[in-house]
Amino acid sequence: MEKIVALCKRRGFIFQSSEIYGGIGGFWDYGPLGVEMKRNLKDAWWYDMVRANDDTRAPNNAPSSYSMVGLDTSIIMHPQVWKASGHYDLFHDLFVDCKTCKQRFRVDQIEDSQCPRKPSKHPGEHSECDLTEPREFNLMFKTYVGALHDPTAEAYLRPETAQGIFVNFKNVMSTARVKLPFGIAQIGKSFRNEITPRNYTFRSREFEQMEIEFFCSPEESQRWYEYWRDHRFSWYTSLGLASDKLRLRDHSPEERAHYSCGTADIEYAFPFLVEGEYGELEGVSHRGDFDLRSHMEGKLVRDGDGFTVELDEHGQPRYAGSGKDLSYFDEETKEKYIPHVIEPSAGADRAMLAFLCEAYTEDAIPDDKGVPQPRVVLKLHPRLAPVKVAIFPLTKKDGMPDVAAEIYRELKKRWNVFYDQKGSIGRRYRRQDESGTPFCITVDHQTLADGTVTLRDRDTTVQERVKSAELVSIIAERLAV
């Protein structure tokens, strides 16, 4: 993992936030290559989940066809949203402090943490650890709206993007001309004041989510849950994650959230975990009608096999909902019901980290004398690669830079490409290998004679002569994987 972190810093994928001031835990900045790769990842998700969806045809293994639309909601919402949803009361962790080493640990992660004094032990297992009693820690970042800093002005940075979708359910229904089943997709920043952010960008205090809230009838909800669970798993393998490092794990009833009728995690074997362990990439949850009911009626609590509105000492809702009718009238069946929700919720930062870990490869390629030399290469899927093609003039003379610049300008109309004329050609290749660039084009003396260039493949390092006039069509075909 240390090598991957070093490469991300060296090549400009990820930087520690506020690094010149010593950094700040749980916050990261994406550099020039990182921001391009992350945008490609989000664009791939948006295209595959939203724009490429065919409303007129049922996908394989789906109960029926469906619509999918997008939304972009505010980071700061009315505080009553978080009270009705349950976050205000329930969104917290238990933590303990070690009086000996002055470190703080989440109670549910103690057995996975290392004691600073004896790394082979976990906190509490080492005799010198003096842990406090568990205490509650609110995960929502508090802020204030307006000039006054008093309770009436309190607000929160959203800890998830989902609630912005639920409170806009009726707005979308009335404007997008959709009927059940349909989904609302959103990509956006969320914030959680994690007690112990760790493992690079895996657990951060500021992160980006790619979420879908899929609304369907109660009768079809289980089939839709199974469809989205399997559909989302296959998306990761289609972009290059090895199936033997991925797993789909169903939660036990005891592990599921209180609102969940079924939850499955898509998990990846990150290199910072011990062998045999996996970290969550995405959760797919069957949320029933819990969320829409909460925003209609008020905060819900478990009551036997169902839910009821939590009441205060006066018999009134403890946290009232909006009072708006968020039910759905089915024109075909003439039934009125509160839709059930299936939620595939992915972390863009975790997904990007998984693709970086999967792509990181060390191999050896022969130098000019045929002697194998070690090489680091990011074998990223072409859709995710931050730069698609790099263009090099072999030398800075004989008109080669002019020809290379012309090719650069032509390819730049289609893709994100990079021009470099500094250093030996071998070093330029190595820099692009580490950056994950699928192809490199070299303009040399033969180019000036017959109009052909060298096209080098990142993964195989095979070089071939192709006509410069055919570069656009050749590269377009090879990038369309």
C-alpha positions in Angstrom: 0.0 0.0 0.0 2.9 2.4 0.7 4.0 2.1 -2.9 0.6 3.0 -4.2 0.4 6.0 -1.9 3.9 7.1 -3.0 2.9 6.8 -6.7 -0.3 8.8 -6.1 1.8 11.6 -4.6 4.6 11.4 -7.2 2.3 11.5 -10.2 -0.2 13.9 -8.9 -3.2 11.7 -8.2 -3.8 12.4 -4.5 -2.3 14.9 -2.0 -2.8 15.4 1.7 -5.0 18.4 2.2 -3.3 21.5 3.6 0.0 19.6 3.4 2.2 22.7 3.8 0.6 23.2 7.2 1.1 19.7 8.3 -2.1 18.3 6.8 -5.5 17.6 8.4 -6.7 14.1 9.1 -9.4 12.6 7.0 -9.2 15.2 4.2 -7.6 14.7 0.8 -7.0 16.8 -2.4 -7.1 15.3 -5.9 -4.2 16.4 -8.1 -4.2 17.0 -11.9 -4.3 13.3 -12.8 -6.5 12.3 -9.8 -9.2 14.8 -10.7 -9.3 13.5 -14.3 -9.5 9.9 -13.2 -12.2 10.6 -10.6 -14.2 12.5 -13.2 -13.9 9.6 -15.6 -15.1 7.2 -12.9 -18.1 9.4 -12.1 -18.9 9.9 -15.8 -18.7 6.1 -16.3 -21.2 5.6 -13.5 -23.5 8.3 -14.7 -23.5 7.1 -18.3 -24.0 3.5 -17.4 -26.6 4.0 -14.7 -28.5 7.1 -16.1 -27.9 8.1 -19.7 -27.5 4.6 -21.2 -30.7 3.3 -19.5 -33.3 2.4 -22.1 -36.8 3.3 -20.7 -38.5 1.2 -23.4 -36.8 -2.2 -22.7 -36.3 -4.3 -19.7 -32.6 -5.1 -19.0 -31.4 -8.7 -18.5 -32.8 -10.1 -15.2 -34.8 -7.0 -14.4 -38.5 -7.3 -13.6 -39.4 -4.7 -16.2 -38.2 -1.6 -17.9 -37.7 1.5 -15.8 -36.8 5.2 -16.0 -33.7 6.9 -14.4 -33.3 10.6 -13.9 -30.7 12.8 -12.2 -30.7 15.3 -9.3 -28.3 17.6 -7.6 -29.4 18.6 -4.1 -28.0 21.0 -1.5 -25.4 20.1 1.0 -27.1 22.0 3.7 -30.8 21.2 4.2 -33.5 22.1 6.7 -32.5 20.6 10.0 -35.9 19.0 10.4 -34.9 16.7 7.5 -32.3 15.1 9.7 -34.6 14.9 12.7 -37.4 13.2 10.8 -35.0 10.8 9.1 -33.5 9.7 12.4 -30.0 11.0 11.8 -30.2 13.6 14.5 -30.7 10.9 17.2 -29.0 7.9 15.7 -26.1 9.1 13.6 -23.3 8.6 16.1 -20.6 6.1 17.1 -19.2 4.9 20.4 -15.6 5.7 21.1 -13.0 5.2 23.8 -9.8 7.1 24.6 -6.6 5.4 25.7 -5.2 7.4 28.6 -1.7 5.8 28.0 -1.1 6.6 24.3 -3.6 9.4 24.0 -5.2 7.8 20.9 -8.9 7.6 20.2 -10.6 4.4 18.9 -14.1 3.5 17.7 -15.5 0.7 19.9 -16.6 -1.4 16.9 -13.1 -1.2 15.4 -10.9 -1.9 18.5 -10.1 -5.4 17.5 -9.0 -4.2 14.0 -6.8 -1.4 15.4 -3.2 -1.6 16.4 -1.9 -0.6 19.9 0.7 2.1 19.3 2.9 0.7 22.0 2.6 -2.9 20.8 1.4 -3.2 17.2 0.8 -6.9 17.5 -2.0 -6.2 20.0 -5.2 -4.3 19.7 -6.1 -1.5 22.1 -7.3 -3.0 25.4 -5.5 -6.3 24.8 -2.1 -4.8 25.8 -1.7 -4.6 29.6 -0.5 -0.9 29.5 -3.7 0.3 27.7 -6.0 2.3 30.0 -9.2 2.8 28.1 -12.0 5.2 29.1 -15.7 4.1 29.3 -17.4 4.2 25.8 -18.9 7.6 24.9 -21.2 8.8 22.1 -19.8 10.9 19.3 -22.1 12.7 16.8 -20.9 12.1 13.2 -22.7 15.1 11.7 -20.7 18.4 11.2 -22.7 21.3 12.7 -22.8 24.8 11.2 -25.0 27.9 11.4 -27.1 29.5 8.8 -27.2 33.3 9.0 -25.5 35.8 11.3 -26.6 34.4 14.7 -24.9 31.4 16.3 -27.8 30.1 18.4 -29.9 27.0 18.4 -32.4 28.4 16.0 -29.7 28.9 13.3 -28.1 25.4 13.7 -27.7 23.3 10.5 -25.7 20.3 9.4 -23.5 19.3 6.5 -25.3 16.4 5.0 -23.9 13.0 6.1 -25.4 11.3 3.0 -27.0 12.4 -0.3 -30.0 10.1 0.0 -32.3 12.4 2.0 -32.1 15.2 -0.6 -33.6 12.7 -3.1 -36.4 11.6 -0.8 -37.6 15.1 0.0 -37.7 15.8 -3.8 -39.7 12.7 -4.6 -42.9 14.6 -5.5 -41.0 17.3 -7.4 -39.4 14.8 -9.6 -42.7 12.9 -10.1 -44.5 16.0 -11.2 -41.8 17.4 -13.5 -40.0 14.4 -15.1 -43.2 12.6 -16.3 -42.0 9.3 -14.8 -44.0 6.5 -13.2 -43.0 3.6 -11.0 -40.6 1.9 -11.2 -38.1 4.7 -11.6 -34.8 5.8 -10.0 -33.2 9.1 -9.1 -29.5 9.3 -9.3 -27.2 11.7 -7.6 -23.4 12.3 -7.2 -22.3 14.7 -4.5 -20.2 15.4 -1.4 -21.1 14.2 2.0 -19.4 14.8 5.4 -19.0 12.6 8.5 -16.9 13.6 11.4 -15.2 10.2 11.7 -13.6 9.5 15.0 -10.6 7.7 13.4 -10.3 8.3 9.7 -7.8 5.8 8.3 -6.5 3.7 5.4 -5.8 6.6 3.1 -8.9 7.7 1.2 -10.9 4.7 2.3 -12.4 6.3 5.4 -12.4 10.2 5.2 -14.4 13.0 6.7 -15.3 14.5 3.3 -16.2 12.1 0.6 -18.2 11.8 -2.6 -21.1 9.5 -3.1 -22.7 8.0 -6.2 -26.2 7.0 -5.1 -29.5 5.8 -6.6 -32.8 5.8 -4.8 -35.0 3.4 -6.8 -38.7 3.6 -6.2 -41.0 0.6 -6.9 -44.1 -1.2 -5.8 -43.9 -3.2 -2.6 -44.9 -6.4 -4.5 -41.9 -6.1 -6.9 -39.4 -4.7 -4.3 -37.6 -7.9 -3.5 -37.0 -8.7 -7.2 -35.7 -5.2 -7.8 -33.4 -5.5 -4.8 -31.9 -8.7 -6.3 -31.5 -7.0 -9.7 -29.7 -4.0 -8.4 -27.5 -6.0 -6.1 -26.2 -8.2 -9.0 -26.2 -5.3 -11.6 -24.0 -3.1 -9.4 -21.6 -6.0 -8.7 -21.0 -6.6 -12.4 -20.3 -2.9 -13.0 -17.1 -3.1 -11.1 -15.8 -6.2 -12.9 -16.7 -4.5 -16.3 -14.2 -1.7 -15.4 -11.3 -4.0 -14.4 -11.7 -5.1 -10.8 -10.7 -8.8 -10.6 -13.6 -11.0 -9.6 -11.4 -13.0 -7.2 -10.8 -9.8 -5.2 -14.5 -8.9 -5.1 -17.3 -10.4 -3.1 -21.0 -9.9 -2.6 -21.8 -10.3 1.1 -25.4 -10.4 2.4 -25.9 -8.9 5.8 -27.4 -11.0 8.6 -30.6 -9.8 10.1 -28.7 -8.7 13.2 -26.2 -6.7 11.2 -28.8 -4.9 9.0 -29.8 -1.3 9.7 -33.1 -0.9 11.6 -34.9 0.2 8.4 -33.5 -2.5 6.1 -35.4 -5.4 4.7 -32.2 -6.7 3.1 -28.7 -5.4 2.6 -25.7 -6.6 0.6 -22.2 -5.1 0.5 -20.0 -5.2 -2.5 -16.5 -5.6 -1.0 -12.9 -5.5 -2.3 -9.8 -7.0 -0.9 -7.8 -3.8 -0.4 -4.1 -4.3 0.2 -4.1 -2.5 3.6 -6.3 -5.2 5.0 -5.0 -8.6 6.3 -5.3 -11.5 3.9 -8.9 -12.8 3.7 -10.5 -9.5 4.8 -12.5 -7.2 2.6 -13.6 -3.5 2.7 -16.9 -2.1 1.6 -17.1 -0.5 -1.8 -20.9 -0.1 -2.1 -24.0 -1.1 -0.1 -27.2 -2.1 -1.8 -30.1 -1.8 0.6 -33.8 -2.6 0.5 -35.1 0.3 2.6 -38.9 -0.5 2.3 -41.1 2.5 2.7 -39.2 3.8 5.8 -37.8 7.0 4.3 -40.9 8.3 2.5 -43.0 7.5 5.6 -40.5 9.3 7.8 -40.8 12.5 5.8 -44.5 12.2 5.7 -45.3 11.4 9.3 -42.2 12.0 11.4 -39.3 10.0 13.0 -40.1 6.3 13.0 -39.1 3.7 15.6 -39.4 0.0 15.5 -42.7 -1.5 16.7 -42.7 -5.2 16.5 -42.3 -6.1 12.8 -43.1 -2.6 11.7 -42.6 1.0 12.5 -44.6 3.7 14.3 -44.1 7.4 14.8 -42.1 8.1 17.9 -44.1 10.3 20.4 -43.0 12.7 23.0 -44.4 12.9 26.6 -47.4 14.8 25.3 -48.3 12.2 22.8 -47.2 14.3 19.8 -44.6 13.2 17.2 -41.2 13.7 18.7 -39.9 15.0 15.4 -42.6 15.8 12.9 -42.5 15.0 9.3 -43.5 17.4 6.5 -47.1 16.4 6.5 -47.0 16.1 2.7 -48.5 13.1 1.0 -45.6 11.2 -0.6 -47.7 8.2 -1.6 -48.2 7.0 -5.2 -51.3 6.2 -7.1 -50.9 3.4 -9.6 -53.1 4.2 -12.6 -53.0 0.5 -13.8 -53.9 -1.2 -10.6 -55.9 1.7 -9.2 -54.0 1.2 -5.9 -52.4 3.9 -3.7 -49.3 3.0 -1.7 -46.1 4.4 -0.4 -43.3 3.2 -2.7 -40.5 0.9 -1.5 -37.0 2.0 -2.1 -33.9 0.1 -3.2 -30.7 2.0 -2.6 -27.4 1.3 -4.4 -24.9 3.6 -2.6 -21.3 3.7 -3.8 -18.4 5.8 -2.6 -16.5 7.5 -5.5 -13.3 7.8 -3.4 -13.4 4.2 -2.3 -14.1 3.0 -5.8 -11.2 5.1 -7.2 -8.9 3.7 -4.5 -9.9 0.2 -5.5 -9.2 0.8 -9.2 -5.8 2.3 -8.3 -4.9 -0.7 -6.2 -6.1 -3.1 -8.8 -4.2 -1.3 -11.6 -0.8 -1.0 -9.7 1.6 -3.5 -11.3 5.3 -4.1 -11.1 7.0 -5.9 -13.9 10.2 -5.8 -15.9 10.8 -4.8 -19.5 14.1 -5.0 -21.5 16.2 -1.9 -22.0 18.1 -1.0 -25.2 20.6 -3.7 -24.4 18.0 -6.4 -23.7 18.5 -6.3 -19.9 15.2 -6.5 -17.9 14.6 -3.3 -16.0 11.9 -3.0 -13.3 8.8 -1.0 -14.2 5.8 0.4 -12.4 2.7 0.7 -14.5 -1.0 1.5 -13.8 -3.0 -0.8 -15.9 -6.2 1.2 -15.7 -9.2 0.5 -17.8 -9.2 2.9 -20.8 -12.5 4.5 -19.6 -10.8 5.5 -16.3 -7.4 6.5 -17.5 -6.8 10.2 -16.8 -4.8 10.7 -20.0 -5.7 8.6 -23.0 -2.8 9.3 -25.3 0.7 10.9 -24.9 2.5 12.4 -27.9 6.2 12.7 -28.1 8.6 14.2 -30.7 11.7 12.0 -30.6 13.9 15.1 -30.6 13.4 18.8 -30.5 14.7 19.4 -34.0 14.2 18.5 -37.7 10.6 19.7 -37.5 9.5 16.8 -35.3 7.9 19.0 -32.6 5.8 20.7 -35.3 4.4 17.4 -36.5 3.8 16.1 -33.0 2.0 19.3 -32.0 -0.3 19.0 -35.0 -1.2 15.4 -34.0 -1.6 16.6 -30.4 -4.1 19.3 -31.5 -6.1 16.9 -33.6 -6.4 14.2 -30.8 -7.2 16.8 -28.2 -10.5 17.5 -29.9 -11.6 14.0 -28.9 -9.7 13.0 -25.7 -7.6 14.3 -22.9 -4.0 13.9 -24.3 -0.6 15.0 -23.1 2.4 16.5 -25.0 6.0 16.0 -23.8 9.3 16.7 -25.5 11.6 16.7 -22.5 14.0 13.9 -21.6 14.8 10.6 -23.1 12.1 8.7 -24.9 12.4 5.8 -22.4 11.9 8.1 -19.4 8.9 9.7 -21.1 7.4 6.2 -21.6 7.9 5.3 -18.0 6.2 8.5 -16.7 3.2 7.7 -18.8 3.2 4.0 -17.7 3.0 5.2 -14.1 0.2 7.6 -15.0 -1.9 4.9 -16.6 -1.8 6.3 -20.1 -3.0 3.5 -22.5 -1.0 4.7 -25.6 2.0 6.7 -26.5 2.7 8.2 -30.0 6.3 9.0 -31.0 7.1 11.2 -34.0 10.6 10.3 -35.4 12.6 10.6 -38.6 10.6 8.0 -40.4 7.5 10.1 -39.7 9.0 12.9 -41.8 9.7 10.5 -44.6 6.5 8.4 -44.9 3.9 9.9 -42.5 3.9 7.0 -40.1 4.3 7.2 -36.3 5.1 4.7 -33.5 2.1 3.7 -31.5 3.1 2.0 -28.2 0.7 0.0 -26.0 1.1 0.6 -22.2 0.4 -2.9 -21.0 2.4 -4.9 -23.6 4.9 -2.2 -24.5 4.5 -3.4 -28.1 5.3 -0.7 -30.7 3.9 -0.6 -34.2 4.0 1.8 -37.1 0.7 3.3 -38.1 -0.3 6.1 -40.5 -0.7 9.4 -38.7 -3.8 10.1 -40.8 -5.4 7.0 -39.3 -4.6 7.7 -35.6 -8.1 9.0 -34.7 -9.9 5.9 -36.0 -7.3 3.5 -34.6 -7.3 5.0 -31.1 -11.0 5.3 -31.0 -11.4 1.6 -31.8 -8.9 0.6 -29.1 -10.2 2.9 -26.4 -13.8 1.5 -26.9 -13.2 -1.5 -24.7 
